[in-house]
Amino acid sequence: MNKARLEAFTDAIIAIVLTLLVLDLPRPQTPSVRALFAEWQSIYVYMVDCKF
């Protein structure tokens, strides 16, 4: 397997994992910034987890 194929495979795996992580984030009750800010802990954990 050459380097380009390995990089593409790794990128695909990372994209799938990040998609699954996003689906686990809680949805705010109302569509407002205040409701989104109430979920800041979950969003913060997601952002820290995705930093690699």
mmCIF entry with sequence, helices, sheets and N, C-alpha, C, O atoms, coordinates in Angstrom:
data_MODEL
# 
_entry.id   MODEL 
# 
_entity.id                         1 
_entity.type                       polymer 
_entity.pdbx_number_of_molecules   1 
# 
_entity_poly.entity_id                      1 
_entity_poly.type                           'polypeptide(L)' 
_entity_poly.nstd_linkage                   no 
_entity_poly.nstd_monomer                   no 
_entity_poly.pdbx_seq_one_letter_code       MNKARLEAFTDAIIAIVLTLLVLDLPRPQTPSVRALFAEWQSIYVYMVDCKF 
_entity_poly.pdbx_seq_one_letter_code_can   MNKARLEAFTDAIIAIVLTLLVLDLPRPQTPSVRALFAEWQSIYVYMVDCKF 
_entity_poly.pdbx_strand_id                 A 
# 
loop_
_entity_poly_seq.entity_id 
_entity_poly_seq.num 
_entity_poly_seq.mon_id 
_entity_poly_seq.hetero 
1 1  MET n 
1 2  ASN n 
1 3  LYS n 
1 4  ALA n 
1 5  ARG n 
1 6  LEU n 
1 7  GLU n 
1 8  ALA n 
1 9  PHE n 
1 10 THR n 
1 11 ASP n 
1 12 ALA n 
1 13 ILE n 
1 14 ILE n 
1 15 ALA n 
1 16 ILE n 
1 17 VAL n 
1 18 LEU n 
1 19 THR n 
1 20 LEU n 
1 21 LEU n 
1 22 VAL n 
1 23 LEU n 
1 24 ASP n 
1 25 LEU n 
1 26 PRO n 
1 27 ARG n 
1 28 PRO n 
1 29 GLN n 
1 30 THR n 
1 31 PRO n 
1 32 SER n 
1 33 VAL n 
1 34 ARG n 
1 35 ALA n 
1 36 LEU n 
1 37 PHE n 
1 38 ALA n 
1 39 GLU n 
1 40 TRP n 
1 41 GLN n 
1 42 SER n 
1 43 ILE n 
1 44 TYR n 
1 45 VAL n 
1 46 TYR n 
1 47 MET n 
1 48 VAL n 
1 49 ASP n 
1 50 CYS n 
1 51 LYS n 
1 52 PHE n 
# 
_struct_asym.id          A 
_struct_asym.entity_id   1 
# 
loop_
_struct_conf.conf_type_id 
_struct_conf.id 
_struct_conf.pdbx_PDB_helix_id 
_struct_conf.beg_label_comp_id 
_struct_conf.beg_label_asym_id 
_struct_conf.beg_label_seq_id 
_struct_conf.pdbx_beg_PDB_ins_code 
_struct_conf.end_label_comp_id 
_struct_conf.end_label_asym_id 
_struct_conf.end_label_seq_id 
_struct_conf.pdbx_end_PDB_ins_code 
_struct_conf.beg_auth_comp_id 
_struct_conf.beg_auth_asym_id 
_struct_conf.beg_auth_seq_id 
_struct_conf.end_auth_comp_id 
_struct_conf.end_auth_asym_id 
_struct_conf.end_auth_seq_id 
_struct_conf.pdbx_PDB_helix_class 
_struct_conf.details 
_struct_conf.pdbx_PDB_helix_length 
HELX_P HELX_P1 AA1 LYS A 3  ? LEU A 23 ? LYS A 3  LEU A 23 1 ? 21 
HELX_P HELX_P2 AA2 VAL A 33 ? ALA A 38 ? VAL A 33 ALA A 38 1 ? 6  
HELX_P HELX_P3 AA3 TRP A 40 ? CYS A 50 ? TRP A 40 CYS A 50 1 ? 11 
# 
_struct_conf_type.id          HELX_P 
_struct_conf_type.criteria    ? 
_struct_conf_type.reference   ? 
# 
loop_
_atom_site.group_PDB 
_atom_site.id 
_atom_site.type_symbol 
_atom_site.label_atom_id 
_atom_site.label_alt_id 
_atom_site.label_comp_id 
_atom_site.label_asym_id 
_atom_site.label_entity_id 
_atom_site.label_seq_id 
_atom_site.pdbx_PDB_ins_code 
_atom_site.Cartn_x 
_atom_site.Cartn_y 
_atom_site.Cartn_z 
_atom_site.occupancy 
_atom_site.B_iso_or_equiv 
_atom_site.pdbx_formal_charge 
_atom_site.auth_seq_id 
_atom_site.auth_comp_id 
_atom_site.auth_asym_id 
_atom_site.auth_atom_id 
_atom_site.pdbx_PDB_model_num 
ATOM 1   N N  . MET A 1 1  ? 0.865   -1.179 0.000  1.00 0.00 ? 1  MET A N  1 
ATOM 2   C CA . MET A 1 1  ? 0.000   0.000  0.000  1.00 0.00 ? 1  MET A CA 1 
ATOM 3   C C  . MET A 1 1  ? 0.906   1.236  0.000  1.00 0.00 ? 1  MET A C  1 
ATOM 4   O O  . MET A 1 1  ? 1.781   1.380  0.853  1.00 0.00 ? 1  MET A O  1 
ATOM 5   N N  . ASN A 1 2  ? 0.679   2.115  -0.967 1.00 0.00 ? 2  ASN A N  1 
ATOM 6   C CA . ASN A 1 2  ? 1.526   3.307  -1.022 1.00 0.00 ? 2  ASN A CA 1 
ATOM 7   C C  . ASN A 1 2  ? 1.044   4.367  -0.026 1.00 0.00 ? 2  ASN A C  1 
ATOM 8   O O  . ASN A 1 2  ? -0.022  4.241  0.577  1.00 0.00 ? 2  ASN A O  1 
ATOM 9   N N  . LYS A 1 3  ? 1.853   5.401  0.126  1.00 0.00 ? 3  LYS A N  1 
ATOM 10  C CA . LYS A 1 3  ? 1.594   6.416  1.142  1.00 0.00 ? 3  LYS A CA 1 
ATOM 11  C C  . LYS A 1 3  ? 0.291   7.179  0.897  1.00 0.00 ? 3  LYS A C  1 
ATOM 12  O O  . LYS A 1 3  ? -0.426  7.484  1.850  1.00 0.00 ? 3  LYS A O  1 
ATOM 13  N N  . ALA A 1 4  ? -0.023  7.488  -0.339 1.00 0.00 ? 4  ALA A N  1 
ATOM 14  C CA . ALA A 1 4  ? -1.233  8.253  -0.655 1.00 0.00 ? 4  ALA A CA 1 
ATOM 15  C C  . ALA A 1 4  ? -2.495  7.470  -0.280 1.00 0.00 ? 4  ALA A C  1 
ATOM 16  O O  . ALA A 1 4  ? -3.455  8.045  0.232  1.00 0.00 ? 4  ALA A O  1 
ATOM 17  N N  . ARG A 1 5  ? -2.489  6.176  -0.533 1.00 0.00 ? 5  ARG A N  1 
ATOM 18  C CA . ARG A 1 5  ? -3.665  5.359  -0.188 1.00 0.00 ? 5  ARG A CA 1 
ATOM 19  C C  . ARG A 1 5  ? -3.815  5.244  1.323  1.00 0.00 ? 5  ARG A C  1 
ATOM 20  O O  . ARG A 1 5  ? -4.935  5.258  1.834  1.00 0.00 ? 5  ARG A O  1 
ATOM 21  N N  . LEU A 1 6  ? -2.707  5.129  2.039  1.00 0.00 ? 6  LEU A N  1 
ATOM 22  C CA . LEU A 1 6  ? -2.757  5.054  3.493  1.00 0.00 ? 6  LEU A CA 1 
ATOM 23  C C  . LEU A 1 6  ? -3.282  6.353  4.085  1.00 0.00 ? 6  LEU A C  1 
ATOM 24  O O  . LEU A 1 6  ? -4.073  6.328  5.028  1.00 0.00 ? 6  LEU A O  1 
ATOM 25  N N  . GLU A 1 7  ? -2.851  7.484  3.545  1.00 0.00 ? 7  GLU A N  1 
ATOM 26  C CA . GLU A 1 7  ? -3.345  8.782  4.015  1.00 0.00 ? 7  GLU A CA 1 
ATOM 27  C C  . GLU A 1 7  ? -4.846  8.930  3.744  1.00 0.00 ? 7  GLU A C  1 
ATOM 28  O O  . GLU A 1 7  ? -5.586  9.414  4.600  1.00 0.00 ? 7  GLU A O  1 
ATOM 29  N N  . ALA A 1 8  ? -5.287  8.521  2.575  1.00 0.00 ? 8  ALA A N  1 
ATOM 30  C CA . ALA A 1 8  ? -6.712  8.606  2.249  1.00 0.00 ? 8  ALA A CA 1 
ATOM 31  C C  . ALA A 1 8  ? -7.535  7.709  3.165  1.00 0.00 ? 8  ALA A C  1 
ATOM 32  O O  . ALA A 1 8  ? -8.612  8.101  3.613  1.00 0.00 ? 8  ALA A O  1 
ATOM 33  N N  . PHE A 1 9  ? -7.035  6.508  3.446  1.00 0.00 ? 9  PHE A N  1 
ATOM 34  C CA . PHE A 1 9  ? -7.738  5.593  4.343  1.00 0.00 ? 9  PHE A CA 1 
ATOM 35  C C  . PHE A 1 9  ? -7.818  6.170  5.753  1.00 0.00 ? 9  PHE A C  1 
ATOM 36  O O  . PHE A 1 9  ? -8.868  6.099  6.392  1.00 0.00 ? 9  PHE A O  1 
ATOM 37  N N  . THR A 1 10 ? -6.734  6.734  6.236  1.00 0.00 ? 10 THR A N  1 
ATOM 38  C CA . THR A 1 10 ? -6.709  7.343  7.566  1.00 0.00 ? 10 THR A CA 1 
ATOM 39  C C  . THR A 1 10 ? -7.677  8.529  7.640  1.00 0.00 ? 10 THR A C  1 
ATOM 40  O O  . THR A 1 10 ? -8.395  8.682  8.628  1.00 0.00 ? 10 THR A O  1 
ATOM 41  N N  . ASP A 1 11 ? -7.695  9.356  6.609  1.00 0.00 ? 11 ASP A N  1 
ATOM 42  C CA . ASP A 1 11 ? -8.624  10.490 6.577  1.00 0.00 ? 11 ASP A CA 1 
ATOM 43  C C  . ASP A 1 11 ? -10.076 10.024 6.607  1.00 0.00 ? 11 ASP A C  1 
ATOM 44  O O  . ASP A 1 11 ? -10.914 10.640 7.265  1.00 0.00 ? 11 ASP A O  1 
ATOM 45  N N  . ALA A 1 12 ? -10.370 8.948  5.903  1.00 0.00 ? 12 ALA A N  1 
ATOM 46  C CA . ALA A 1 12 ? -11.736 8.420  5.890  1.00 0.00 ? 12 ALA A CA 1 
ATOM 47  C C  . ALA A 1 12 ? -12.139 7.904  7.268  1.00 0.00 ? 12 ALA A C  1 
ATOM 48  O O  . ALA A 1 12 ? -13.262 8.142  7.712  1.00 0.00 ? 12 ALA A O  1 
ATOM 49  N N  . ILE A 1 13 ? -11.244 7.208  7.938  1.00 0.00 ? 13 ILE A N  1 
ATOM 50  C CA . ILE A 1 13 ? -11.532 6.690  9.288  1.00 0.00 ? 13 ILE A CA 1 
ATOM 51  C C  . ILE A 1 13 ? -11.766 7.842  10.256 1.00 0.00 ? 13 ILE A C  1 
ATOM 52  O O  . ILE A 1 13 ? -12.696 7.794  11.062 1.00 0.00 ? 13 ILE A O  1 
ATOM 53  N N  . ILE A 1 14 ? -10.938 8.870  10.186 1.00 0.00 ? 14 ILE A N  1 
ATOM 54  C CA . ILE A 1 14 ? -11.097 10.024 11.074 1.00 0.00 ? 14 ILE A CA 1 
ATOM 55  C C  . ILE A 1 14 ? -12.425 10.728 10.800 1.00 0.00 ? 14 ILE A C  1 
ATOM 56  O O  . ILE A 1 14 ? -13.099 11.148 11.741 1.00 0.00 ? 14 ILE A O  1 
ATOM 57  N N  . ALA A 1 15 ? -12.812 10.865 9.536  1.00 0.00 ? 15 ALA A N  1 
ATOM 58  C CA . ALA A 1 15 ? -14.083 11.506 9.195  1.00 0.00 ? 15 ALA A CA 1 
ATOM 59  C C  . ALA A 1 15 ? -15.266 10.717 9.753  1.00 0.00 ? 15 ALA A C  1 
ATOM 60  O O  . ALA A 1 15 ? -16.227 11.307 10.245 1.00 0.00 ? 15 ALA A O  1 
ATOM 61  N N  . ILE A 1 16 ? -15.202 9.398  9.679  1.00 0.00 ? 16 ILE A N  1 
ATOM 62  C CA . ILE A 1 16 ? -16.284 8.569  10.220 1.00 0.00 ? 16 ILE A CA 1 
ATOM 63  C C  . ILE A 1 16 ? -16.375 8.716  11.732 1.00 0.00 ? 16 ILE A C  1 
ATOM 64  O O  . ILE A 1 16 ? -17.469 8.850  12.280 1.00 0.00 ? 16 ILE A O  1 
ATOM 65  N N  . VAL A 1 17 ? -15.237 8.693  12.403 1.00 0.00 ? 17 VAL A N  1 
ATOM 66  C CA . VAL A 1 17 ? -15.223 8.810  13.861 1.00 0.00 ? 17 VAL A CA 1 
ATOM 67  C C  . VAL A 1 17 ? -15.754 10.174 14.296 1.00 0.00 ? 17 VAL A C  1 
ATOM 68  O O  . VAL A 1 17 ? -16.537 10.257 15.243 1.00 0.00 ? 17 VAL A O  1 
ATOM 69  N N  . LEU A 1 18 ? -15.341 11.236 13.622 1.00 0.00 ? 18 LEU A N  1 
ATOM 70  C CA . LEU A 1 18 ? -15.830 12.575 13.983 1.00 0.00 ? 18 LEU A CA 1 
ATOM 71  C C  . LEU A 1 18 ? -17.326 12.708 13.739 1.00 0.00 ? 18 LEU A C  1 
ATOM 72  O O  . LEU A 1 18 ? -18.019 13.378 14.504 1.00 0.00 ? 18 LEU A O  1 
ATOM 73  N N  . THR A 1 19 ? -17.825 12.086 12.697 1.00 0.00 ? 19 THR A N  1 
ATOM 74  C CA . THR A 1 19 ? -19.266 12.105 12.440 1.00 0.00 ? 19 THR A CA 1 
ATOM 75  C C  . THR A 1 19 ? -20.030 11.416 13.556 1.00 0.00 ? 19 THR A C  1 
ATOM 76  O O  . THR A 1 19 ? -21.072 11.907 13.990 1.00 0.00 ? 19 THR A O  1 
ATOM 77  N N  . LEU A 1 20 ? -19.526 10.294 14.019 1.00 0.00 ? 20 LEU A N  1 
ATOM 78  C CA . LEU A 1 20 ? -20.185 9.587  15.122 1.00 0.00 ? 20 LEU A CA 1 
ATOM 79  C C  . LEU A 1 20 ? -20.135 10.395 16.412 1.00 0.00 ? 20 LEU A C  1 
ATOM 80  O O  . LEU A 1 20 ? -21.077 10.353 17.204 1.00 0.00 ? 20 LEU A O  1 
ATOM 81  N N  . LEU A 1 21 ? -19.047 11.129 16.634 1.00 0.00 ? 21 LEU A N  1 
ATOM 82  C CA . LEU A 1 21 ? -18.954 11.970 17.825 1.00 0.00 ? 21 LEU A CA 1 
ATOM 83  C C  . LEU A 1 21 ? -19.959 13.126 17.766 1.00 0.00 ? 21 LEU A C  1 
ATOM 84  O O  . LEU A 1 21 ? -20.564 13.468 18.782 1.00 0.00 ? 21 LEU A O  1 
ATOM 85  N N  . VAL A 1 22 ? -20.137 13.718 16.608 1.00 0.00 ? 22 VAL A N  1 
ATOM 86  C CA . VAL A 1 22 ? -21.071 14.836 16.462 1.00 0.00 ? 22 VAL A CA 1 
ATOM 87  C C  . VAL A 1 22 ? -22.501 14.367 16.703 1.00 0.00 ? 22 VAL A C  1 
ATOM 88  O O  . VAL A 1 22 ? -23.299 15.100 17.288 1.00 0.00 ? 22 VAL A O  1 
ATOM 89  N N  . LEU A 1 23 ? -22.834 13.169 16.263 1.00 0.00 ? 23 LEU A N  1 
ATOM 90  C CA . LEU A 1 23 ? -24.187 12.661 16.458 1.00 0.00 ? 23 LEU A CA 1 
ATOM 91  C C  . LEU A 1 23 ? -24.524 12.474 17.933 1.00 0.00 ? 23 LEU A C  1 
ATOM 92  O O  . LEU A 1 23 ? -25.697 12.441 18.305 1.00 0.00 ? 23 LEU A O  1 
ATOM 93  N N  . ASP A 1 24 ? -23.507 12.353 18.765 1.00 0.00 ? 24 ASP A N  1 
ATOM 94  C CA . ASP A 1 24 ? -23.725 12.144 20.194 1.00 0.00 ? 24 ASP A CA 1 
ATOM 95  C C  . ASP A 1 24 ? -23.938 13.456 20.958 1.00 0.00 ? 24 ASP A C  1 
ATOM 96  O O  . ASP A 1 24 ? -24.337 13.422 22.122 1.00 0.00 ? 24 ASP A O  1 
ATOM 97  N N  . LEU A 1 25 ? -23.682 14.606 20.333 1.00 0.00 ? 25 LEU A N  1 
ATOM 98  C CA . LEU A 1 25 ? -23.883 15.885 21.016 1.00 0.00 ? 25 LEU A CA 1 
ATOM 99  C C  . LEU A 1 25 ? -25.371 16.109 21.269 1.00 0.00 ? 25 LEU A C  1 
ATOM 100 O O  . LEU A 1 25 ? -26.197 15.820 20.403 1.00 0.00 ? 25 LEU A O  1 
ATOM 101 N N  . PRO A 1 26 ? -25.717 16.622 22.450 1.00 0.00 ? 26 PRO A N  1 
ATOM 102 C CA . PRO A 1 26 ? -27.132 16.880 22.739 1.00 0.00 ? 26 PRO A CA 1 
ATOM 103 C C  . PRO A 1 26 ? -27.663 18.047 21.912 1.00 0.00 ? 26 PRO A C  1 
ATOM 104 O O  . PRO A 1 26 ? -26.937 18.999 21.625 1.00 0.00 ? 26 PRO A O  1 
ATOM 105 N N  . ARG A 1 27 ? -28.920 17.963 21.538 1.00 0.00 ? 27 ARG A N  1 
ATOM 106 C CA . ARG A 1 27 ? -29.555 19.022 20.763 1.00 0.00 ? 27 ARG A CA 1 
ATOM 107 C C  . ARG A 1 27 ? -30.233 20.004 21.723 1.00 0.00 ? 27 ARG A C  1 
ATOM 108 O O  . ARG A 1 27 ? -30.975 19.577 22.608 1.00 0.00 ? 27 ARG A O  1 
ATOM 109 N N  . PRO A 1 28 ? -29.992 21.316 21.565 1.00 0.00 ? 28 PRO A N  1 
ATOM 110 C CA . PRO A 1 28 ? -30.643 22.303 22.444 1.00 0.00 ? 28 PRO A CA 1 
ATOM 111 C C  . PRO A 1 28 ? -32.170 22.256 22.302 1.00 0.00 ? 28 PRO A C  1 
ATOM 112 O O  . PRO A 1 28 ? -32.695 21.904 21.246 1.00 0.00 ? 28 PRO A O  1 
ATOM 113 N N  . GLN A 1 29 ? -32.864 22.614 23.375 1.00 0.00 ? 29 GLN A N  1 
ATOM 114 C CA . GLN A 1 29 ? -34.323 22.585 23.387 1.00 0.00 ? 29 GLN A CA 1 
ATOM 115 C C  . GLN A 1 29 ? -34.922 23.646 22.460 1.00 0.00 ? 29 GLN A C  1 
ATOM 116 O O  . GLN A 1 29 ? -35.926 23.399 21.793 1.00 0.00 ? 29 GLN A O  1 
ATOM 117 N N  . THR A 1 30 ? -34.304 24.816 22.423 1.00 0.00 ? 30 THR A N  1 
ATOM 118 C CA . THR A 1 30 ? -34.792 25.899 21.569 1.00 0.00 ? 30 THR A CA 1 
ATOM 119 C C  . THR A 1 30 ? -33.649 26.370 20.668 1.00 0.00 ? 30 THR A C  1 
ATOM 120 O O  . THR A 1 30 ? -32.484 26.263 21.049 1.00 0.00 ? 30 THR A O  1 
ATOM 121 N N  . PRO A 1 31 ? -33.964 26.886 19.492 1.00 0.00 ? 31 PRO A N  1 
ATOM 122 C CA . PRO A 1 31 ? -32.906 27.351 18.584 1.00 0.00 ? 31 PRO A CA 1 
ATOM 123 C C  . PRO A 1 31 ? -32.416 28.757 18.934 1.00 0.00 ? 31 PRO A C  1 
ATOM 124 O O  . PRO A 1 31 ? -32.719 29.718 18.227 1.00 0.00 ? 31 PRO A O  1 
ATOM 125 N N  . SER A 1 32 ? -31.663 28.871 20.019 1.00 0.00 ? 32 SER A N  1 
ATOM 126 C CA . SER A 1 32 ? -31.133 30.168 20.421 1.00 0.00 ? 32 SER A CA 1 
ATOM 127 C C  . SER A 1 32 ? -29.691 29.998 20.896 1.00 0.00 ? 32 SER A C  1 
ATOM 128 O O  . SER A 1 32 ? -29.240 28.895 21.202 1.00 0.00 ? 32 SER A O  1 
ATOM 129 N N  . VAL A 1 33 ? -29.001 31.103 20.946 1.00 0.00 ? 33 VAL A N  1 
ATOM 130 C CA . VAL A 1 33 ? -27.615 31.083 21.406 1.00 0.00 ? 33 VAL A CA 1 
ATOM 131 C C  . VAL A 1 33 ? -27.558 30.716 22.883 1.00 0.00 ? 33 VAL A C  1 
ATOM 132 O O  . VAL A 1 33 ? -26.638 30.021 23.315 1.00 0.00 ? 33 VAL A O  1 
ATOM 133 N N  . ARG A 1 34 ? -28.519 31.168 23.648 1.00 0.00 ? 34 ARG A N  1 
ATOM 134 C CA . ARG A 1 34 ? -28.564 30.859 25.082 1.00 0.00 ? 34 ARG A CA 1 
ATOM 135 C C  . ARG A 1 34 ? -28.707 29.353 25.315 1.00 0.00 ? 34 ARG A C  1 
ATOM 136 O O  . ARG A 1 34 ? -28.048 28.796 26.193 1.00 0.00 ? 34 ARG A O  1 
ATOM 137 N N  . ALA A 1 35 ? -29.557 28.704 24.542 1.00 0.00 ? 35 ALA A N  1 
ATOM 138 C CA . ALA A 1 35 ? -29.731 27.253 24.673 1.00 0.00 ? 35 ALA A CA 1 
ATOM 139 C C  . ALA A 1 35 ? -28.465 26.512 24.245 1.00 0.00 ? 35 ALA A C  1 
ATOM 140 O O  . ALA A 1 35 ? -28.099 25.498 24.840 1.00 0.00 ? 35 ALA A O  1 
ATOM 141 N N  . LEU A 1 36 ? -27.806 27.022 23.220 1.00 0.00 ? 36 LEU A N  1 
ATOM 142 C CA . LEU A 1 36 ? -26.548 26.414 22.782 1.00 0.00 ? 36 LEU A CA 1 
ATOM 143 C C  . LEU A 1 36 ? -25.469 26.595 23.844 1.00 0.00 ? 36 LEU A C  1 
ATOM 144 O O  . LEU A 1 36 ? -24.680 25.683 24.088 1.00 0.00 ? 36 LEU A O  1 
ATOM 145 N N  . PHE A 1 37 ? -25.431 27.761 24.473 1.00 0.00 ? 37 PHE A N  1 
ATOM 146 C CA . PHE A 1 37 ? -24.454 28.019 25.514 1.00 0.00 ? 37 PHE A CA 1 
ATOM 147 C C  . PHE A 1 37 ? -24.690 27.130 26.735 1.00 0.00 ? 37 PHE A C  1 
ATOM 148 O O  . PHE A 1 37 ? -23.747 26.818 27.463 1.00 0.00 ? 37 PHE A O  1 
ATOM 149 N N  . ALA A 1 38 ? -25.922 26.727 26.962 1.00 0.00 ? 38 ALA A N  1 
ATOM 150 C CA . ALA A 1 38 ? -26.222 25.841 28.089 1.00 0.00 ? 38 ALA A CA 1 
ATOM 151 C C  . ALA A 1 38 ? -25.573 24.471 27.906 1.00 0.00 ? 38 ALA A C  1 
ATOM 152 O O  . ALA A 1 38 ? -25.352 23.757 28.884 1.00 0.00 ? 38 ALA A O  1 
ATOM 153 N N  . GLU A 1 39 ? -25.272 24.103 26.678 1.00 0.00 ? 39 GLU A N  1 
ATOM 154 C CA . GLU A 1 39 ? -24.622 22.823 26.380 1.00 0.00 ? 39 GLU A CA 1 
ATOM 155 C C  . GLU A 1 39 ? -23.116 22.985 26.192 1.00 0.00 ? 39 GLU A C  1 
ATOM 156 O O  . GLU A 1 39 ? -22.490 22.155 25.532 1.00 0.00 ? 39 GLU A O  1 
ATOM 157 N N  . TRP A 1 40 ? -22.523 24.032 26.756 1.00 0.00 ? 40 TRP A N  1 
ATOM 158 C CA . TRP A 1 40 ? -21.120 24.330 26.519 1.00 0.00 ? 40 TRP A CA 1 
ATOM 159 C C  . TRP A 1 40 ? -20.192 23.215 26.973 1.00 0.00 ? 40 TRP A C  1 
ATOM 160 O O  . TRP A 1 40 ? -19.133 23.029 26.373 1.00 0.00 ? 40 TRP A O  1 
ATOM 161 N N  . GLN A 1 41 ? -20.546 22.473 28.001 1.00 0.00 ? 41 GLN A N  1 
ATOM 162 C CA . GLN A 1 41 ? -19.669 21.420 28.495 1.00 0.00 ? 41 GLN A CA 1 
ATOM 163 C C  . GLN A 1 41 ? -19.513 20.307 27.463 1.00 0.00 ? 41 GLN A C  1 
ATOM 164 O O  . GLN A 1 41 ? -18.400 19.835 27.230 1.00 0.00 ? 41 GLN A O  1 
ATOM 165 N N  . SER A 1 42 ? -20.588 19.892 26.856 1.00 0.00 ? 42 SER A N  1 
ATOM 166 C CA . SER A 1 42 ? -20.521 18.846 25.839 1.00 0.00 ? 42 SER A CA 1 
ATOM 167 C C  . SER A 1 42 ? -19.749 19.318 24.612 1.00 0.00 ? 42 SER A C  1 
ATOM 168 O O  . SER A 1 42 ? -18.961 18.568 24.035 1.00 0.00 ? 42 SER A O  1 
ATOM 169 N N  . ILE A 1 43 ? -19.981 20.555 24.225 1.00 0.00 ? 43 ILE A N  1 
ATOM 170 C CA . ILE A 1 43 ? -19.292 21.097 23.052 1.00 0.00 ? 43 ILE A CA 1 
ATOM 171 C C  . ILE A 1 43 ? -17.801 21.236 23.343 1.00 0.00 ? 43 ILE A C  1 
ATOM 172 O O  . ILE A 1 43 ? -16.972 20.959 22.477 1.00 0.00 ? 43 ILE A O  1 
ATOM 173 N N  . TYR A 1 44 ? -17.459 21.661 24.551 1.00 0.00 ? 44 TYR A N  1 
ATOM 174 C CA . TYR A 1 44 ? -16.051 21.802 24.928 1.00 0.00 ? 44 TYR A CA 1 
ATOM 175 C C  . TYR A 1 44 ? -15.337 20.450 24.906 1.00 0.00 ? 44 TYR A C  1 
ATOM 176 O O  . TYR A 1 44 ? -14.219 20.346 24.402 1.00 0.00 ? 44 TYR A O  1 
ATOM 177 N N  . VAL A 1 45 ? -15.971 19.433 25.443 1.00 0.00 ? 45 VAL A N  1 
ATOM 178 C CA . VAL A 1 45 ? -15.372 18.100 25.441 1.00 0.00 ? 45 VAL A CA 1 
ATOM 179 C C  . VAL A 1 45 ? -15.185 17.613 24.016 1.00 0.00 ? 45 VAL A C  1 
ATOM 180 O O  . VAL A 1 45 ? -14.163 17.001 23.707 1.00 0.00 ? 45 VAL A O  1 
ATOM 181 N N  . TYR A 1 46 ? -16.149 17.869 23.141 1.00 0.00 ? 46 TYR A N  1 
ATOM 182 C CA . TYR A 1 46 ? -16.016 17.487 21.741 1.00 0.00 ? 46 TYR A CA 1 
ATOM 183 C C  . TYR A 1 46 ? -14.836 18.207 21.090 1.00 0.00 ? 46 TYR A C  1 
ATOM 184 O O  . TYR A 1 46 ? -14.057 17.583 20.369 1.00 0.00 ? 46 TYR A O  1 
ATOM 185 N N  . MET A 1 47 ? -14.697 19.484 21.329 1.00 0.00 ? 47 MET A N  1 
ATOM 186 C CA . MET A 1 47 ? -13.608 20.238 20.716 1.00 0.00 ? 47 MET A CA 1 
ATOM 187 C C  . MET A 1 47 ? -12.248 19.780 21.219 1.00 0.00 ? 47 MET A C  1 
ATOM 188 O O  . MET A 1 47 ? -11.297 19.707 20.440 1.00 0.00 ? 47 MET A O  1 
ATOM 189 N N  . VAL A 1 48 ? -12.139 19.472 22.497 1.00 0.00 ? 48 VAL A N  1 
ATOM 190 C CA . VAL A 1 48 ? -10.872 18.992 23.050 1.00 0.00 ? 48 VAL A CA 1 
ATOM 191 C C  . VAL A 1 48 ? -10.560 17.600 22.513 1.00 0.00 ? 48 VAL A C  1 
ATOM 192 O O  . VAL A 1 48 ? -9.404  17.286 22.230 1.00 0.00 ? 48 VAL A O  1 
ATOM 193 N N  . ASP A 1 49 ? -11.578 16.772 22.374 1.00 0.00 ? 49 ASP A N  1 
ATOM 194 C CA . ASP A 1 49 ? -11.388 15.416 21.877 1.00 0.00 ? 49 ASP A CA 1 
ATOM 195 C C  . ASP A 1 49 ? -10.954 15.411 20.413 1.00 0.00 ? 49 ASP A C  1 
ATOM 196 O O  . ASP A 1 49 ? -10.187 14.540 20.001 1.00 0.00 ? 49 ASP A O  1 
ATOM 197 N N  . CYS A 1 50 ? -11.429 16.358 19.634 1.00 0.00 ? 50 CYS A N  1 
ATOM 198 C CA . CYS A 1 50 ? -11.100 16.404 18.199 1.00 0.00 ? 50 CYS A CA 1 
ATOM 199 C C  . CYS A 1 50 ? -9.760  17.054 17.918 1.00 0.00 ? 50 CYS A C  1 
ATOM 200 O O  . CYS A 1 50 ? -9.275  17.012 16.787 1.00 0.00 ? 50 CYS A O  1 
ATOM 201 N N  . LYS A 1 51 ? -9.166  17.644 18.915 1.00 0.00 ? 51 LYS A N  1 
ATOM 202 C CA . LYS A 1 51 ? -7.868  18.308 18.709 1.00 0.00 ? 51 LYS A CA 1 
ATOM 203 C C  . LYS A 1 51 ? -6.769  17.249 18.703 1.00 0.00 ? 51 LYS A C  1 
ATOM 204 O O  . LYS A 1 51 ? -6.418  16.690 19.742 1.00 0.00 ? 51 LYS A O  1 
ATOM 205 N N  . PHE A 1 52 ? -6.238  16.986 17.519 1.00 0.00 ? 52 PHE A N  1 
ATOM 206 C CA . PHE A 1 52 ? -5.141  16.014 17.428 1.00 0.00 ? 52 PHE A CA 1 
ATOM 207 C C  . PHE A 1 52 ? -4.109  16.452 16.446 1.00 0.00 ? 52 PHE A C  1 
ATOM 208 O O  . PHE A 1 52 ? -3.115  15.755 16.241 1.00 0.00 ? 52 PHE A O  1 
# 
